[in-house]
Amino acid sequence: MSKTMLIIAAPVVAILLAALHTAYAGDPSKRQDCFKDWSEAARVVSEQNLVSVATLSSQFRRQNLGEIIKTDLCRKGNGYVYRLVIRTAKGRFASATYDARRGIEIGVAGQNE
């Protein structure tokens, strides 16, 4: 790589790294730490009296909202959220964030977070 390319690329890399740092280390109330192990997540759902994924799936079927394809339970601030990947009734994929305590949508993933 030439010196000119390095001089041009360095600020771009610095900006990208700063953006990533802000996204991951920003305001703790907006940070989401997701469970990697569902046996641990299941324990939290039970202990915290959260809406189960099975209940949320039933709600989706009853309201004809589509099918939940993937679910992550995440700690957000002092509460919990489900990050969902959904196949809508029209067959499209979408992502959304649901309040895990109340089982209601609180925003499309990436917004209102």
Buried (B, 14 or more C-beta within 10 A) or exposed (E): EEEEEEEEEEEEEEEEEEEEEEEEEEEEEEBBEBBEEEEEBBEBBEEEEBBEBEEBBEBBEEEEBBEBEEBBBBBBEEBBBBBBBBBEEEEEEBEBBBBBEEBEBBEEBEEEB
